[in-house]
Amino acid sequence: MTISETQYHAYADAFSERVSAVVESASQLSAFSARLAAANLTADRIVTTGDLAGLPILSKDDVLELQRATPPFGGMLAPGADVSRIFQSPGPLYEPQLSGVDPWRWAPALRAAGFGETDTVLNCFGYHLSPAGAMFDEGSRAVGASVVPAGIGSGDLQARAICDLPITAYTGLPSYLKALIDKYETLGFERIRWTIERAVVTAEPLPDSLRAELNTYVPVVKMAYGTAETGLLGYEDEPGAGLVVPDDVLVEICDLTIDEPITDGEGQIVVTLFRPEYPLIRFGTGDISAWIDGGDGRPRLAGILGRVGQAVKVRGMFLHPAQAVRAVGAAAGVAAFRLVVDRVEHRDSLRCEIVIEPSSQSLAVVDDVTSRIRQELRFACEVVAVDALPAGSDTIVDERDWS
């Protein structure tokens, strides 16, 4: 059920005072003052949430350009800001972790799934360069839970930890939780020693078929949504009821052609955060969603319905065609290539098909491309030599079936 314009305006207008304050603060930063000037705006003309519509959306590519022009943070970070960690997401895009408890605000999603002081959380998001591991580590500790920083990989050791420790909760990809369950069974550990009762999963879809499989081992599995730049943007309180939008972030669904907020139909998720040290104002996530009526008077997100542009999310991380061209297309001996994304047993698989120039050594080219994908794109990938690619093939081909 869609929401009414009255519902949306009640939601959006409640942020007007905070919008005005963060715009005034951000206008002192070079990057945002340039955005205002380019839109023929001044800070004093943005008084209400509705006034934001005159400001063009800031895309991830825009942030990359700003950071390349004014490293490391593109003129978006306030002087003297307390930065405790710096992360690098594919791009490369550098993201500051600001000071304070749970700076990415994931605690509400964890509490909605029942996480609390008595829990020990197996956090299976990566701790290497990208911020997801730290995000859920901080969020879990904010609700009083203990954390096992499992990261990605070492499935045998993680299954052993589940068997040996009183682990009661999980954060990570839903497909990774399924792989851990399969590993636990393969290793022959006793079912009675499995104690994980609740999970918050994100960064890839959770089809009903996968949720049902996970529920055979984990009674409570809740979906959440966020990005590396913005943190938490939505979470389930009940499966199938849409995603609750947190109180401390402004979310708009914007028309894909004119960038203005809409209340009916699909559009891009656009976010405004209110920390003056690093104000993200009308940041376009690149994800597509729609508003629905969750029955409590507040609009909810319908989930993630697609992507704007050509970027594809694989194993919870974005893969951009331009990045692939820079990494693989520049390899000596590669005449043509494409990346194929598929789904096998609820897990993403990535295959790189390359056409090798006649004068090159096939094994050497395959090894070089494998290394480039691992080091520059940060994906494990099967690389295969083929005689030719299908006519008109895109750089990235998504063959996944989410049913």
DRENMAR-308993 format. One line per 4 residues: their letters; for each residue x, z, y of C-alpha. Coordinates in nm, 4 decimals, always signed. Layout:
BEGIN
a	X Z Y ~ ... $
This chain:
BEGIN
mtis	+0.0000 +0.0000 +0.0000 ~ +0.1462 -0.1028 +0.3338 ~ +0.1606 +0.1278 +0.6352 ~ -0.0300 +0.0925 +0.9593 $
etqy	+0.1331 +0.0298 +1.2951 ~ +0.0059 +0.3720 +1.4021 ~ +0.1910 +0.5363 +1.1128 ~ +0.5122 +0.3526 +1.1932 $
haya	+0.5014 +0.4257 +1.5654 ~ +0.4382 +0.7956 +1.4985 ~ +0.7474 +0.7953 +1.2789 ~ +0.9675 +0.5912 +1.5157 $
dafs	+0.8575 +0.7523 +1.8427 ~ +0.9599 +1.0949 +1.7137 ~ +1.3224 +0.9751 +1.7431 ~ +1.3025 +0.8579 +2.1075 $
ervs	+1.4782 +1.1573 +2.2588 ~ +1.7624 +1.1361 +2.0064 ~ +1.7908 +0.7592 +2.0528 ~ +1.8261 +0.7987 +2.4299 $
avve	+2.0922 +1.0683 +2.3888 ~ +2.3049 +0.8799 +2.1346 ~ +2.2892 +0.5561 +2.3357 ~ +2.4071 +0.7400 +2.6472 $
sasq	+2.6935 +0.8974 +2.4508 ~ +2.7871 +0.5730 +2.2758 ~ +2.7971 +0.3812 +2.6039 ~ +3.1290 +0.5574 +2.6740 $
lsaf	+3.2857 +0.3786 +2.3748 ~ +3.4311 +0.0314 +2.4218 ~ +3.2591 -0.1329 +2.1256 ~ +2.9104 -0.0163 +2.2179 $
sarl	+2.9487 -0.0768 +2.5914 ~ +3.0442 -0.4363 +2.5038 ~ +2.7301 -0.4673 +2.2879 ~ +2.5167 -0.3452 +2.5759 $
aaan	+2.6792 -0.5893 +2.8186 ~ +2.6370 -0.8821 +2.5794 ~ +2.2643 -0.7995 +2.5540 ~ +2.2319 -0.7609 +2.9357 $
ltad	+2.1390 -0.3955 +2.8851 ~ +2.2507 -0.0643 +3.0281 ~ +2.2231 +0.2714 +2.8573 ~ +1.9581 +0.3962 +3.1003 $
rivt	+1.7248 +0.1159 +2.9938 ~ +1.7070 +0.2439 +2.6350 ~ +1.4772 +0.5431 +2.6701 ~ +1.2546 +0.5143 +2.3644 $
tgdl	+1.2983 +0.3991 +2.0081 ~ +1.1070 +0.0839 +2.0938 ~ +1.3672 -0.0077 +2.3552 ~ +1.6266 -0.0503 +2.0799 $
aglp	+1.4673 -0.3806 +1.9811 ~ +1.6492 -0.5489 +2.2700 ~ +1.9855 -0.4664 +2.1137 ~ +2.1069 -0.7175 +1.8521 $
ilsk	+2.1681 -0.5808 +1.5034 ~ +2.5268 -0.4853 +1.4195 ~ +2.6249 -0.6358 +1.0828 ~ +2.9011 -0.5294 +0.8471 $
ddvl	+3.0822 -0.8517 +0.9350 ~ +3.0584 -0.7530 +1.3026 ~ +3.2230 -0.4197 +1.2216 ~ +3.4996 -0.5990 +1.0306 $
elqr	+3.5657 -0.8209 +1.3330 ~ +3.5754 -0.5180 +1.5642 ~ +3.8212 -0.3384 +1.3377 ~ +4.0489 -0.6406 +1.3173 $
atpp	+4.0459 -0.6754 +1.6965 ~ +4.0873 -0.3014 +1.7690 ~ +4.2245 -0.1228 +1.4615 ~ +4.1532 +0.0966 +1.2852 $
fggm	+3.7902 +0.1740 +1.3797 ~ +3.7028 -0.1060 +1.6190 ~ +3.6492 +0.1074 +1.9275 ~ +3.3540 +0.2805 +1.7594 $
lapg	+3.5136 +0.6229 +1.7061 ~ +3.5081 +0.8729 +1.9926 ~ +3.8460 +1.0057 +2.1145 ~ +3.9271 +1.3398 +1.9541 $
advs	+3.6772 +1.2971 +1.6696 ~ +3.7535 +1.5258 +1.3754 ~ +3.8179 +1.2878 +1.0845 ~ +3.8944 +1.4574 +0.7529 $
rifq	+3.9329 +1.1471 +0.5341 ~ +3.9602 +0.7702 +0.5796 ~ +3.8185 +0.5341 +0.3187 ~ +3.8615 +0.1639 +0.2546 $
spgp	+3.5691 -0.0394 +0.1265 ~ +3.5938 -0.4068 +0.0288 ~ +3.6563 -0.6215 +0.3342 ~ +3.8686 -0.4213 +0.3979 $
lyep	+3.6405 -0.1984 +0.6051 ~ +3.7715 +0.1429 +0.7092 ~ +3.5234 +0.4297 +0.7213 ~ +3.5912 +0.7741 +0.8676 $
qlsg	+3.4618 +1.0884 +0.7019 ~ +3.3553 +1.3139 +0.9864 ~ +3.3887 +1.6912 +0.9765 ~ +3.1209 +1.9299 +0.8603 $
vdpw	+2.9232 +2.0169 +0.5497 ~ +2.7747 +1.7190 +0.3648 ~ +2.8561 +1.4643 +0.6386 ~ +2.6769 +1.1842 +0.4511 $
rwap	+2.3625 +1.4032 +0.4120 ~ +2.3025 +1.3557 +0.0356 ~ +2.1823 +1.7134 -0.0226 ~ +1.8080 +1.6321 +0.0197 $
alra	+1.8237 +1.3735 -0.2597 ~ +1.9990 +1.6197 -0.4893 ~ +1.7540 +1.9010 -0.4123 ~ +1.4617 +1.6669 -0.4815 $
agfg	+1.6013 +1.6195 -0.8338 ~ +1.6378 +1.9964 -0.8810 ~ +2.0139 +2.0318 -0.8149 ~ +2.1108 +2.3825 -0.7078 $
etdt	+2.3484 +2.6756 -0.7317 ~ +2.3291 +2.7073 -1.1092 ~ +2.4314 +2.3478 -1.1733 ~ +2.7616 +2.1936 -1.2750 $
vlnc	+2.7609 +1.8272 -1.1709 ~ +2.9495 +1.5496 -1.3493 ~ +3.0250 +1.3187 -1.0552 ~ +3.0932 +0.9717 -1.1931 $
fgyh	+3.1442 +0.7867 -0.8674 ~ +3.4904 +0.6631 -0.7801 ~ +3.7279 +0.8818 -0.5812 ~ +3.9768 +0.6006 -0.5164 $
lspa	+3.9650 +0.4481 -0.1644 ~ +3.5869 +0.4008 -0.1465 ~ +3.3762 +0.6995 -0.0310 ~ +3.1105 +0.7309 -0.3032 $
gamf	+3.2930 +1.0002 -0.5032 ~ +3.3518 +1.2144 -0.1950 ~ +2.9929 +1.1617 -0.0792 ~ +2.8399 +1.3145 -0.3898 $
degs	+3.1101 +1.5762 -0.4210 ~ +3.0286 +1.7003 -0.0693 ~ +2.6539 +1.6772 -0.1304 ~ +2.6720 +1.8663 -0.4597 $
ravg	+2.8758 +2.1464 -0.3072 ~ +2.6321 +2.1610 -0.0128 ~ +2.3513 +2.2583 -0.2536 ~ +2.5776 +2.5206 -0.4129 $
asvv	+2.6653 +2.3330 -0.7320 ~ +3.0044 +2.3148 -0.9008 ~ +3.1550 +1.9679 -0.9467 ~ +3.3523 +1.8002 -1.2256 $
pagi	+3.5250 +1.5102 -1.0406 ~ +3.4974 +1.2647 -1.3300 ~ +3.5237 +0.9389 -1.1359 ~ +3.5002 +0.6060 -1.3175 $
gsgd	+3.6571 +0.5345 -1.6559 ~ +3.7950 +0.7624 -1.9298 ~ +3.4606 +0.7659 -2.1069 ~ +3.6015 +0.9477 -2.4097 $
lqar	+3.7289 +1.2334 -2.1928 ~ +3.4062 +1.2506 -1.9959 ~ +3.1977 +1.2666 -2.3139 ~ +3.4276 +1.5447 -2.4392 $
aicd	+3.3745 +1.7325 -2.1111 ~ +2.9971 +1.7047 -2.1539 ~ +3.0359 +1.8516 -2.5031 ~ +3.2733 +2.1315 -2.3976 $
lpit	+3.1442 +2.2354 -2.0537 ~ +2.8039 +2.3591 -1.9350 ~ +2.7417 +2.0370 -1.7389 ~ +2.3792 +2.0266 -1.6282 $
aytg	+2.3630 +1.7395 -1.3778 ~ +2.4970 +1.3889 -1.3195 ~ +2.5612 +1.1645 -1.0202 ~ +2.6660 +0.8011 -1.0603 $
lpsy	+2.5435 +0.4565 -1.1573 ~ +2.2446 +0.4530 -1.3946 ~ +2.4291 +0.2051 -1.6177 ~ +2.7274 +0.4400 -1.6355 $
lkal	+2.5042 +0.7259 -1.7480 ~ +2.3713 +0.5023 -2.0259 ~ +2.7304 +0.4192 -2.1264 ~ +2.8162 +0.7905 -2.1385 $
idky	+2.5174 +0.8606 -2.3606 ~ +2.6264 +0.5793 -2.5934 ~ +2.9847 +0.7105 -2.5940 ~ +2.8659 +1.0647 -2.6691 $
etlg	+2.6689 +0.9375 -2.9685 ~ +2.9537 +0.7135 -3.0904 ~ +3.1976 +1.0039 -3.0889 ~ +2.9579 +1.2053 -3.3036 $
feri	+2.9151 +1.5044 -3.0735 ~ +2.6241 +1.7346 -3.1523 ~ +2.3022 +1.6558 -2.9671 ~ +2.2404 +2.0259 -2.9116 $
rwti	+2.5562 +2.0487 -2.6994 ~ +2.4308 +1.7886 -2.4513 ~ +2.3126 +1.9969 -2.1544 ~ +2.2628 +1.7413 -1.8730 $
erav	+1.9053 +1.7926 -1.7545 ~ +1.8930 +1.6053 -1.4240 ~ +2.0538 +1.3043 -1.2590 ~ +2.0612 +1.1300 -0.9234 $
vtae	+2.1560 +0.7650 -0.9626 ~ +2.2180 +0.4965 -0.7028 ~ +2.4119 +0.1793 -0.6080 ~ +2.2274 -0.0477 -0.8535 $
plpd	+1.8650 -0.1018 -0.9636 ~ +1.6944 +0.1370 -1.2052 ~ +1.4430 -0.0714 -1.4036 ~ +1.1724 +0.1167 -1.5935 $
slra	+1.3273 +0.0150 -1.9263 ~ +1.6598 +0.1796 -1.8372 ~ +1.4943 +0.4898 -1.6926 ~ +1.3032 +0.5317 -2.0192 $
elnt	+1.6271 +0.5106 -2.2207 ~ +1.7994 +0.7639 -1.9950 ~ +1.5036 +1.0024 -2.0174 ~ +1.5582 +1.0404 -2.3919 $
yvpv	+1.8695 +1.2431 -2.3028 ~ +1.8117 +1.3406 -1.9379 ~ +1.4582 +1.4610 -1.8552 ~ +1.4843 +1.4123 -1.4766 $
vkma	+1.6361 +1.0893 -1.3420 ~ +1.5778 +1.0238 -0.9720 ~ +1.6783 +0.7158 -0.7737 ~ +1.8414 +0.7365 -0.4306 $
ygta	+1.9657 +0.4809 -0.1802 ~ +2.2415 +0.4794 +0.0784 ~ +2.5464 +0.2881 +0.1950 ~ +2.9135 +0.3661 +0.2446 $
etgl	+2.8739 +0.3388 +0.6218 ~ +2.5530 +0.5382 +0.6632 ~ +2.5208 +0.7833 +0.3731 ~ +2.1747 +0.8746 +0.2396 $
lgye	+1.8851 +0.6545 +0.3540 ~ +1.6162 +0.7180 +0.0930 ~ +1.5415 +0.9113 -0.2256 ~ +1.2733 +0.9620 -0.4878 $
depg	+1.0728 +1.2797 -0.5044 ~ +0.8524 +1.1281 -0.7740 ~ +0.9353 +0.8152 -0.9767 ~ +0.7418 +0.5147 -0.8551 $
aglv	+0.6305 +0.6715 -0.5245 ~ +0.8835 +0.4902 -0.3059 ~ +1.1855 +0.6367 -0.1313 ~ +1.1507 +0.9260 +0.1116 $
vpdd	+1.3428 +0.8562 +0.4339 ~ +1.5485 +1.1574 +0.5526 ~ +1.4519 +1.3270 +0.8776 ~ +1.7969 +1.2875 +1.0361 $
vlve	+1.8277 +0.9071 +1.0403 ~ +1.6196 +0.6340 +1.2015 ~ +1.5347 +0.3470 +0.9686 ~ +1.3789 +0.0196 +1.0785 $
icdl	+1.2647 -0.2739 +0.8662 ~ +1.3459 -0.5783 +1.0769 ~ +1.2274 -0.9367 +1.0633 ~ +1.5003 -1.1564 +0.9171 $
tide	+1.4788 -1.4173 +1.1920 ~ +1.4183 -1.2289 +1.5176 ~ +1.5659 -0.8850 +1.4291 ~ +1.2582 -0.6970 +1.5572 $
pitd	+1.0944 -0.4068 +1.3676 ~ +0.8009 -0.4940 +1.1433 ~ +0.5457 -0.2815 +0.9607 ~ +0.4212 -0.5391 +0.7113 $
gegq	+0.6287 -0.7493 +0.4726 ~ +0.9933 -0.7581 +0.3772 ~ +1.2882 -0.7323 +0.6133 ~ +1.6385 -0.5974 +0.6563 $
ivvt	+1.7001 -0.2216 +0.6535 ~ +1.8483 -0.1360 +0.9936 ~ +1.9830 +0.2126 +1.0603 ~ +2.0638 +0.4319 +1.3578 $
lfrp	+2.2708 +0.7489 +1.3071 ~ +2.3015 +1.0224 +1.5651 ~ +2.6537 +1.1626 +1.5375 ~ +2.8169 +1.1046 +1.8784 $
eypl	+3.1679 +1.0964 +1.7241 ~ +3.0853 +0.7748 +1.5363 ~ +2.7455 +0.6479 +1.6468 ~ +2.6062 +0.3674 +1.4341 $
irfg	+2.3217 +0.2140 +1.6331 ~ +2.1045 -0.0611 +1.4828 ~ +2.3455 -0.1156 +1.1950 ~ +2.2227 -0.3790 +0.9524 $
tgdi	+2.2769 -0.2723 +0.5930 ~ +2.2179 -0.6216 +0.4540 ~ +1.9603 -0.4774 +0.2122 ~ +1.5984 -0.5947 +0.2096 $
sawi	+1.3032 -0.3606 +0.1721 ~ +0.9499 -0.3002 +0.3001 ~ +0.7480 -0.0062 +0.4207 ~ +0.4897 +0.1532 +0.1910 $
dggd	+0.2500 +0.4433 +0.2355 ~ +0.3713 +0.7286 +0.0196 ~ +0.0481 +0.9240 +0.0691 ~ +0.1994 +1.1955 +0.2874 $
grpr	+0.1459 +1.0243 +0.6220 ~ +0.5086 +0.9122 +0.6576 ~ +0.6327 +0.5633 +0.5750 ~ +0.8561 +0.5251 +0.2696 $
lagi	+1.0907 +0.2507 +0.1553 ~ +0.9651 +0.0310 -0.1265 ~ +1.3118 +0.0282 -0.2833 ~ +1.5763 -0.2410 -0.2533 $
lgrv	+1.4181 -0.5833 -0.2898 ~ +1.7192 -0.8073 -0.2282 ~ +2.0138 -0.8862 -0.0029 ~ +2.0588 -1.0669 +0.3250 $
gqav	+2.3169 -1.3457 +0.3003 ~ +2.5480 -1.4184 +0.0095 ~ +2.7008 -1.0791 -0.0747 ~ +2.6211 -0.9472 -0.4234 $
kvrg	+2.6400 -0.5867 -0.5392 ~ +2.8272 -0.5523 -0.8694 ~ +2.8800 -0.2131 -1.0379 ~ +2.7778 -0.0472 -0.7161 $
mflh	+3.0247 -0.2353 -0.4916 ~ +2.9724 -0.5420 -0.2754 ~ +3.1365 -0.8695 -0.3706 ~ +3.1550 -1.1240 -0.0866 $
paqa	+3.2117 -1.4972 -0.1417 ~ +3.4639 -1.5080 +0.1440 ~ +3.6675 -1.2317 -0.0195 ~ +3.6625 -1.4177 -0.3512 $
vrav	+3.7846 -1.7359 -0.1830 ~ +4.0708 -1.5481 -0.0172 ~ +4.1739 -1.3803 -0.3414 ~ +4.1126 -1.6407 -0.6117 $
gaaa	+4.1034 -1.9645 -0.4149 ~ +4.4530 -1.8967 -0.2827 ~ +4.6027 -1.8604 -0.6317 ~ +4.8523 -2.1305 -0.7254 $
gvaa	+4.7222 -2.3681 -0.9909 ~ +4.3498 -2.3028 -0.9299 ~ +4.1632 -2.6265 -0.8617 ~ +3.8166 -2.4675 -0.8519 $
frlv	+3.6508 -2.1406 -0.9539 ~ +3.3304 -1.9424 -0.9598 ~ +3.2403 -1.5796 -1.0353 ~ +2.9474 -1.5190 -1.2704 $
vdrv	+2.7654 -1.1855 -1.2680 ~ +2.5563 -1.0961 -1.5724 ~ +2.3907 -0.7907 -1.7258 ~ +2.4658 -0.6790 -2.0825 $
ehrd	+2.3162 -0.3605 -2.2289 ~ +2.2166 -0.2424 -1.8792 ~ +2.5718 -0.2852 -1.7496 ~ +2.7070 -0.5436 -1.5054 $
slrc	+2.9637 -0.7881 -1.6371 ~ +3.1833 -1.0132 -1.4249 ~ +3.3420 -1.3374 -1.5413 ~ +3.5662 -1.5689 -1.3415 $
eivi	+3.5643 -1.9313 -1.4527 ~ +3.8598 -2.1327 -1.3232 ~ +3.9528 -2.4995 -1.3402 ~ +4.3322 -2.5216 -1.3693 $
epss	+4.5350 -2.7976 -1.2108 ~ +4.6892 -3.0261 -1.4784 ~ +5.0470 -2.9439 -1.3800 ~ +5.0039 -2.5652 -1.4098 $
qsla	+5.0588 -2.3263 -1.6990 ~ +4.7158 -2.1995 -1.8091 ~ +4.8213 -1.8521 -1.9260 ~ +5.0227 -1.7837 -1.6119 $
vvdd	+4.7338 -1.8895 -1.3853 ~ +4.4825 -1.6774 -1.5800 ~ +4.7124 -1.3737 -1.5576 ~ +4.7655 -1.4262 -1.1844 $
vtsr	+4.3924 -1.4593 -1.1141 ~ +4.3145 -1.1516 -1.3258 ~ +4.5668 -0.9511 -1.1248 ~ +4.4345 -1.0796 -0.7905 $
irqe	+4.0762 -0.9876 -0.8760 ~ +4.1805 -0.6407 -0.9880 ~ +4.4055 -0.5699 -0.6888 ~ +4.2306 -0.7507 -0.4025 $
lrfa	+3.8648 -0.7359 -0.5070 ~ +3.8996 -0.4140 -0.7123 ~ +3.7004 -0.5401 -1.0100 ~ +3.7862 -0.5626 -1.3784 $
cevv	+3.6988 -0.9170 -1.4735 ~ +3.7210 -1.1584 -1.7639 ~ +3.9011 -1.4742 -1.6506 ~ +3.8452 -1.7906 -1.8535 $
avda	+3.9778 -2.1434 -1.8065 ~ +3.7121 -2.4171 -1.8209 ~ +3.7293 -2.7947 -1.8008 ~ +3.4815 -2.8185 -1.5130 $
lpag	+3.2246 -2.6162 -1.3183 ~ +2.8540 -2.7045 -1.2996 ~ +2.7815 -2.9442 -1.0148 ~ +2.6899 -2.7662 -0.6922 $
sdti	+2.7839 -2.4229 -0.8267 ~ +2.8073 -2.1390 -0.5735 ~ +3.1148 -1.9196 -0.5415 ~ +2.9186 -1.6269 -0.6885 $
vder	+2.6425 -1.6889 -0.9421 ~ +2.4107 -1.3984 -1.0257 ~ +2.2552 -1.4388 -1.3726 ~ +2.1320 -1.0801 -1.4133 $
dws	+1.7884 -1.0007 -1.5533 ~ +1.6595 -0.6637 -1.4261 ~ +1.3547 -0.6409 -1.6518 $
